[in-house]
Amino acid sequence: MNNAAFAQPTESPLLRFAGHNFEPLPSGALYWHARQTLLVADLHFEKMASFARRGQMLPPYDTGMTLSRLEADLRRTGARKLISLGDTFHRADSSTLLANAERLRLDAIVESVDCTWLSGNHDPAPHAIGGFCCAELELDGLTLSHEPKKGKPGLVAGHLHPAARIAMEGRTARSACFVHDNRVLILPAYGSSTGALNILSPAFFGLLNWPTVEVTMLGRDRTYPVSTKRLVRG
């Protein structure tokens, strides 16, 4: 994404949702300062490895790359808690197939911070990796869940891997994004080998109240709020 196409502030803006302040990180994580909690969605650990095991010639390095991103965010924020909003693993059995080096890295994270793993459609069963597993979590008036749904205020979710494409001065830029309407907040996918879906696609129809939608796109070093008037399909 071309950072010059956006507004000039040098620091990522705060994201205010349902009465709470969060820091949206360029990695796709959301840091909740008041709770010293790092929120991530759709890590999809072992995605490429699962494809490789089915005979597809893909390099199975995505788990290590995602772990590096997660370790860096935990160091940078000093978070004491980690909450993964589902699809932590790409398959239900993937937690048992981790390479030893990556399992040790994940164990170190579980030992250093309080970890909560929400179930997702890819990993509905509890993981054998330590921490607390549950389907949904209520915190300070917010509901943390994997799949977004309309009608429940204060819902924080993932699942849809949101991205935005904007047009400006004859050019376009596309990037994963945070999107919310102050009732539903959807985080971008955090995994290094995950795709992204334009928020103008049918999957988002009826989910968000568009007159109140706010979009924060991921840049290389910071995040950028963008006007919904600049959104385009593709």
C-alpha angles and dihedrals in degrees: 000000000000105000092196089070092069140067119292108244110127098214130060111262123242116255113223115201131167092342096312131106121225135176112229109212125210088239091065095256122125118219117209103202096188090059098030085234130145115210121201133169136202102006090165094198112200095017096135091038090056090053090048091053089056091056101265111136099232125139108252096215100110096097092056092047092050091047090053090053091048094047090050093050092049091051094045097048099034087224116182094195135045124198119187113198097215137289089068085151126037093225134027092246097041095100089066093050100057116131111250095250093052093044089055090051092050091046089054090054092049090050095048101047137026104262128201120184118197118204119250137188090266095046109026096157126074115270125237093226103096129256126082123306124201141146098238139001134209117208129167094334094316127112115215114202141148103240121048118229133180123246103038111100118221096025117157114191148146128199100108098069093220122213133173132212118200134189121214133161093349094309134095133213129190129197142148112272150186112244131186143155094204090265102058123030120190121195124212119249111274100198118106094231102042126117127228134227124216110247089226090064122107093258089074096045112120092007100091133042097235100202088064100036119130123194128200115187126205118244130183096265105008143006128262131210109221133192116252087223088073096053118118134177124259 
